[in-house]
Amino acid sequence: MEAAVDAGRSGERAGGASVTFAVRAKEAAHRVLGVALILVVGANVFNATGRYVLGYSFTGTDEFMVYTMIWVVMAGAVMSLASREHIGINLLPFYARGRLRHLLHCIHDLTALLACGYATYASAGFVTRIARLGTESMGLGIPMTVPHAALLAGFAALTLVAALLLSRSILALMRGEPHAEEGS
């Protein structure tokens, strides 16, 4: 999101509200993911205490933790792609300048778009098949489409973010815009 926010700063005079919204959305997403991780840790402590102190394991706690972590990881992946904070995304372009940096971002964004688009397609097919089977988790009894939908939603969001980044990178490359320095 920071990359999107940074790109918006050049047009901040015209659309300051959208930049402020993006910054607030990013902060809210970080808070929500932080709370989710705290809930997972709390559930783990609760279950471990029950198991080792009371001699009773609470049904579904492990499933809750795993399914929550899947959703958190997919949301984190979307945020990482949007802000270009992942080492695989940032390493080579970090050392490039100007049009070369925009070109490298275009190549990366196109690769992400194609890979995530295919993963979205495959995930949609799998979620559709598993929904037809009507399977439920053993511990919580929730439909298995819920945890598997995390992959579908995550890859769909990654595809959308990659498409937005690609269009922005192509425009910047065509215009020959100077690239905003990291951390500015």
ZIWOGI-V89222 format. One record per residue. N is the residue number from 0. RES is the residue in one small letter. PSI is psi in whole degrees, -180 to 180 (none if undefined). Layout:
N | RES | PSI
N | RES | PSI
This chain:
0 | m | -31
1 | e | -39
2 | a | -41
3 | a | -40
4 | v | -45
5 | d | -40
6 | a | -36
7 | g | -21
8 | r | -30
9 | s | -30
10 | g | 24
11 | e | -32
12 | r | -38
13 | a | -35
14 | g | 51
15 | g | -33
16 | a | -37
17 | s | -34
18 | v | -45
19 | t | -42
20 | f | -43
21 | a | -41
22 | v | -45
23 | r | -38
24 | a | -41
25 | k | -46
26 | e | -41
27 | a | -41
28 | a | -41
29 | h | -41
30 | r | -45
31 | v | -44
32 | l | -36
33 | g | -44
34 | v | -40
35 | a | -42
36 | l | -39
37 | i | -40
38 | l | -40
39 | v | -45
40 | v | -43
41 | g | -43
42 | a | -38
43 | n | -45
44 | v | -45
45 | f | -47
46 | n | -42
47 | a | -41
48 | t | -46
49 | g | -42
50 | r | -47
51 | y | -23
52 | v | -46
53 | l | -11
54 | g | 25
55 | y | 128
56 | s | 131
57 | f | 123
58 | t | 132
59 | g | -8
60 | t | -44
61 | d | -42
62 | e | -45
63 | f | -45
64 | m | -45
65 | v | -46
66 | y | -39
67 | t | -42
68 | m | -35
69 | i | -47
70 | w | -41
71 | v | -44
72 | v | -43
73 | m | -41
74 | a | -40
75 | g | -37
76 | a | -41
77 | v | -45
78 | m | -37
79 | s | -44
80 | l | -44
81 | a | -33
82 | s | -3
83 | r | 41
84 | e | -4
85 | h | 139
86 | i | -38
87 | g | -24
88 | i | -33
89 | n | -19
90 | l | -59
91 | l | -49
92 | p | -24
93 | f | -35
94 | y | -11
95 | a | 160
96 | r | 156
97 | g | -133
98 | r | -34
99 | l | -40
100 | r | -43
101 | h | -41
102 | l | -45
103 | l | -39
104 | h | -39
105 | c | -45
106 | i | -46
107 | h | -46
108 | d | -39
109 | l | -42
110 | t | -45
111 | a | -41
112 | l | -48
113 | l | -46
114 | a | -46
115 | c | -33
116 | g | -44
117 | y | -43
118 | a | -35
119 | t | -46
120 | y | -48
121 | a | -40
122 | s | -40
123 | a | -42
124 | g | -42
125 | f | -44
126 | v | -38
127 | t | -45
128 | r | -43
129 | i | -29
130 | a | -38
131 | r | -34
132 | l | -27
133 | g | 28
134 | t | 150
135 | e | 156
136 | s | 152
137 | m | -38
138 | g | -51
139 | l | -20
140 | g | 22
141 | i | 153
142 | p | 139
143 | m | -8
144 | t | -25
145 | v | -55
146 | p | -34
147 | h | -25
148 | a | -21
149 | a | -42
150 | l | -43
151 | l | -50
152 | a | -42
153 | g | -48
154 | f | -34
155 | a | -43
156 | a | -40
157 | l | -40
158 | t | -45
159 | l | -46
160 | v | -44
161 | a | -40
162 | a | -42
163 | l | -43
164 | l | -40
165 | l | -46
166 | s | -40
167 | r | -41
168 | s | -39
169 | i | -45
170 | l | -43
171 | a | -39
172 | l | -44
173 | m | -36
174 | r | -16
175 | g | 31
176 | e | 144
177 | p | 146
178 | h | 135
179 | a | 134
180 | e | 147
181 | e | 139
182 | g | 5
183 | s | none
